[in-house]
Amino acid sequence: MISTPTPESLTQILLVEDDIPLAELVCTYLTQEGYRTIHIDNAEDALARRDTDNFDLIICDVMLPGLDGFSIYPQLAASYPCPIIFLTALDNHTDQIRGLNLGACDYLLKPVVPPLLLARIKATLRKQHNPLSRGQLKIHDLSLDPNLQQVRLGDEVLSFTTKEFSLLWIFALHAGKVLSREFLFEQLVGREYDGLDRAIDLKISRLRKRLDELYVPGLAITTIHGKGYLFNYLPIQGRV
């Protein structure tokens, strides 16, 4: 396994590839471009990881030893709440269509051209975080700036991780509306919800915990049983 230790705030990519020289090339290049890359050379180890919520994107080879990329895709997609790009030497249209129909966000042919791979990664992540391309959002005295990834309450800056901010932004865009798990998953992860993945619940739980730690009266995420989650900010009278 190849790992490139860099700050946790950087985008983290999991590479599942049994070609070690290629994996080293990709990991080195992506690290130089500012990404944190983790390499695993087989499908079974990828499915056995416990930190599946920590990745922003997966690059998965199709022709893996043991279970191939197509075979593990349903389990991989259920375990990792992030976009998946297939990487393969299979250059016929049937395989490409199969990979995309399974739900992969992209399909890149070998030999790998690192700048092209980087462009595909950036394009996929832009789709995933498209809501963050909008302007500043303000709810009473609470403001969210997607460009700075910053939250302010009046003049006070509130600290959130990048992933917490991404989820908070989606909630804030739809403040006062009940959002289903399916909607939140698709907005945050960038692919359709399969009905099994509960990673979004974990992310919401973490965001709730952070909001509780900050203790901002009137700022809360409420569970609406059978329907989803409701975000709202109703500051106490006299604050704004």
C-alpha positions as CSV (number, residue, x, y, z in Angstrom):
1,M,0.0,0.0,0.0
2,I,1.3,3.5,-0.9
3,S,0.3,6.4,1.3
4,T,1.1,10.0,0.9
5,P,0.8,11.8,4.3
6,T,-0.4,15.4,3.8
7,P,-2.8,17.7,5.8
8,E,-6.2,16.1,6.4
9,S,-7.9,19.2,5.0
10,L,-6.7,18.3,1.5
11,T,-8.8,16.2,-0.9
12,Q,-8.3,12.5,-0.2
13,I,-8.3,10.0,-3.0
14,L,-8.3,6.2,-2.8
15,L,-6.6,4.4,-5.7
16,V,-7.4,0.7,-6.1
17,E,-4.8,-0.5,-8.6
18,D,-2.7,-3.7,-8.8
19,D,-0.1,-2.2,-11.2
20,I,2.4,-1.0,-8.6
21,P,4.6,1.2,-11.0
22,L,1.4,2.8,-12.3
23,A,0.1,3.3,-8.8
24,E,3.4,5.0,-7.7
25,L,3.2,7.3,-10.7
26,V,-0.4,8.3,-10.0
27,C,0.2,8.8,-6.3
28,T,3.4,10.8,-6.9
29,Y,1.7,13.0,-9.5
30,L,-1.5,13.7,-7.5
31,T,0.6,14.4,-4.3
32,Q,2.5,17.0,-6.3
33,E,-0.8,18.5,-7.3
34,G,-1.9,18.8,-3.7
35,Y,-4.0,15.7,-3.2
36,R,-3.6,13.1,-0.5
37,T,-3.6,9.6,-2.1
38,I,-4.0,6.2,-0.5
39,H,-3.2,3.1,-2.6
40,I,-4.6,-0.4,-2.2
41,D,-3.7,-3.2,-4.7
42,N,-6.8,-5.3,-4.4
43,A,-10.6,-5.1,-4.0
44,E,-10.9,-7.1,-0.8
45,D,-8.7,-4.7,1.2
46,A,-10.6,-1.7,-0.2
47,L,-13.8,-3.2,1.1
48,A,-12.3,-4.0,4.5
49,R,-11.3,-0.5,5.3
50,R,-13.0,1.2,8.2
51,D,-12.3,4.8,7.3
52,T,-14.6,4.8,4.2
53,D,-16.1,8.2,5.1
54,N,-12.8,10.0,4.8
55,F,-12.4,9.8,1.0
56,D,-13.5,12.4,-1.5
57,L,-13.1,10.2,-4.6
58,I,-12.1,6.7,-5.7
59,I,-10.1,5.6,-8.7
60,C,-10.7,1.9,-9.3
61,D,-9.0,-0.4,-11.8
62,V,-11.4,-2.8,-13.5
63,M,-9.0,-5.7,-14.1
64,L,-8.0,-6.4,-10.4
65,P,-6.8,-9.8,-9.1
66,G,-9.6,-11.7,-7.4
67,L,-12.8,-9.6,-7.5
68,D,-12.7,-7.2,-10.5
69,G,-13.8,-3.6,-10.4
70,F,-17.2,-4.2,-12.0
71,S,-18.0,-7.0,-9.6
72,I,-17.2,-4.9,-6.5
73,Y,-18.8,-1.7,-7.6
74,P,-22.1,-2.2,-5.7
75,Q,-20.2,-2.9,-2.5
76,L,-17.7,-0.2,-3.1
77,A,-20.4,2.4,-3.8
78,A,-22.4,1.3,-0.7
79,S,-19.3,1.5,1.5
80,Y,-17.7,4.8,0.2
81,P,-20.0,7.8,0.0
82,C,-18.0,9.5,-2.8
83,P,-17.7,9.5,-6.7
84,I,-15.9,6.6,-8.3
85,I,-13.8,6.7,-11.5
86,F,-13.0,3.5,-13.4
87,L,-9.5,3.1,-14.7
88,T,-8.9,0.3,-17.2
89,A,-7.1,-1.1,-20.3
90,L,-10.5,-2.4,-21.6
91,D,-11.1,0.0,-24.5
92,N,-14.2,-1.5,-26.1
93,H,-17.4,0.5,-25.9
94,T,-19.4,-2.3,-24.2
95,D,-17.1,-2.2,-21.1
96,Q,-17.2,1.6,-21.0
97,I,-21.0,1.6,-21.2
98,R,-21.2,-1.1,-18.5
99,G,-19.0,0.9,-16.1
100,L,-21.0,4.1,-16.6
101,N,-24.3,2.2,-16.3
102,L,-23.2,0.7,-13.0
103,G,-23.0,4.3,-11.7
104,A,-19.3,5.3,-12.1
105,C,-18.9,9.0,-12.6
106,D,-16.2,8.6,-15.3
107,Y,-14.2,5.9,-17.2
108,L,-10.6,6.5,-18.1
109,L,-8.5,4.4,-20.4
110,K,-4.9,3.2,-19.9
111,P,-2.2,4.1,-20.6
112,V,-2.7,6.9,-18.0
113,V,-1.9,10.4,-18.9
114,P,-1.5,12.1,-15.5
115,P,-2.6,15.6,-16.6
116,L,-5.7,14.1,-18.2
117,L,-6.5,12.0,-15.1
118,L,-6.1,15.2,-13.0
119,A,-8.5,17.0,-15.3
120,R,-11.1,14.2,-14.9
121,I,-10.7,14.3,-11.1
122,K,-11.2,18.0,-11.0
123,A,-14.2,17.8,-13.2
124,T,-15.8,15.1,-11.1
125,L,-15.2,17.0,-7.9
126,R,-16.6,20.2,-9.4
127,K,-19.8,18.3,-10.1
128,Q,-19.9,16.9,-6.6
129,H,-19.4,20.3,-5.0
130,N,-21.3,22.4,-7.5
131,P,-23.5,24.1,-4.8
132,L,-20.3,25.7,-3.4
133,S,-19.8,27.7,-6.6
134,R,-22.6,30.1,-5.6
135,G,-22.3,33.4,-3.8
136,Q,-22.4,34.1,-0.1
137,L,-25.5,33.0,1.7
138,K,-27.0,34.9,4.7
139,I,-29.7,33.8,7.2
140,H,-30.3,36.5,9.8
141,D,-26.8,37.1,11.2
142,L,-25.5,33.8,10.1
143,S,-23.5,34.0,6.8
144,L,-21.8,31.3,4.8
145,D,-19.0,32.1,2.2
146,P,-18.4,29.2,-0.1
147,N,-15.3,30.7,-1.6
148,L,-13.6,31.0,1.8
149,Q,-15.4,27.9,3.2
150,Q,-16.2,30.2,6.1
151,V,-19.1,30.5,8.5
152,R,-19.7,33.7,10.5
153,L,-22.2,34.5,13.2
154,G,-22.2,38.2,13.3
155,D,-18.5,39.1,13.6
156,E,-17.5,35.7,15.0
157,V,-16.0,33.1,12.7
158,L,-17.3,29.6,13.4
159,S,-15.0,26.7,12.7
160,F,-16.1,23.8,10.5
161,T,-14.2,21.2,8.5
162,T,-14.5,21.2,4.7
163,K,-17.0,18.3,4.8
164,E,-19.1,19.8,7.5
165,F,-19.2,23.0,5.6
166,S,-20.3,21.2,2.4
167,L,-23.2,19.6,4.2
168,L,-24.1,22.8,6.1
169,W,-24.2,24.7,2.8
170,I,-26.7,22.3,1.3
171,F,-28.9,22.6,4.4
172,A,-28.6,26.4,4.4
173,L,-29.6,26.6,0.8
174,H,-32.8,24.9,1.7
175,A,-33.4,26.3,5.2
176,G,-36.9,25.6,6.5
177,K,-37.5,22.7,4.1
178,V,-37.5,19.0,4.9
179,L,-34.7,17.3,2.9
180,S,-34.8,13.6,2.3
181,R,-31.8,11.3,2.9
182,E,-31.8,10.6,-0.9
183,F,-31.7,14.3,-1.8
184,L,-28.9,15.0,0.7
185,F,-26.8,12.0,-0.5
186,E,-27.1,12.9,-4.2
187,Q,-26.3,16.6,-3.5
188,L,-23.3,15.8,-1.3
189,V,-21.9,12.7,-3.0
190,G,-22.7,13.3,-6.6
191,R,-24.4,10.0,-7.5
192,E,-27.8,8.4,-7.0
193,Y,-28.7,7.0,-3.6
194,D,-28.9,3.2,-3.6
195,G,-31.3,2.9,-0.7
196,L,-28.7,1.1,1.5
197,D,-25.9,3.6,2.3
198,R,-26.3,5.2,5.7
199,A,-23.1,7.3,5.5
200,I,-25.1,10.5,5.1
201,D,-26.7,9.9,8.5
202,L,-23.2,9.7,10.0
203,K,-22.3,13.0,8.4
204,I,-25.4,14.7,9.7
205,S,-24.7,13.3,13.1
206,R,-21.2,14.8,13.1
207,L,-22.6,18.1,11.9
208,R,-25.2,18.1,14.6
209,K,-22.5,17.4,17.2
210,R,-20.5,20.3,15.9
211,L,-23.5,22.6,16.1
212,D,-24.2,21.4,19.6
213,E,-20.6,22.2,20.6
214,L,-20.9,25.8,19.2
215,Y,-24.2,26.2,21.0
216,V,-25.9,28.8,18.9
217,P,-29.5,29.3,20.1
218,G,-32.0,28.7,17.3
219,L,-29.5,26.9,15.0
220,A,-30.5,23.2,14.7
221,I,-31.0,20.2,12.4
222,T,-34.2,18.3,13.3
223,T,-35.1,14.8,12.3
224,I,-38.6,14.6,10.7
225,H,-39.4,10.9,11.1
226,G,-40.2,9.2,7.8
227,K,-39.4,12.3,5.8
228,G,-35.9,13.5,6.4
229,Y,-34.1,16.4,8.0
230,L,-35.0,20.0,8.7
231,F,-32.5,22.8,9.1
232,N,-33.4,26.2,10.4
233,Y,-31.9,29.2,12.2
234,L,-34.3,31.2,14.3
235,P,-32.1,33.5,16.5
236,I,-33.4,34.7,19.8
237,Q,-35.2,38.0,19.6
238,G,-32.8,41.0,19.9
239,R,-29.8,39.2,18.4
240,V,-30.3,40.5,14.9
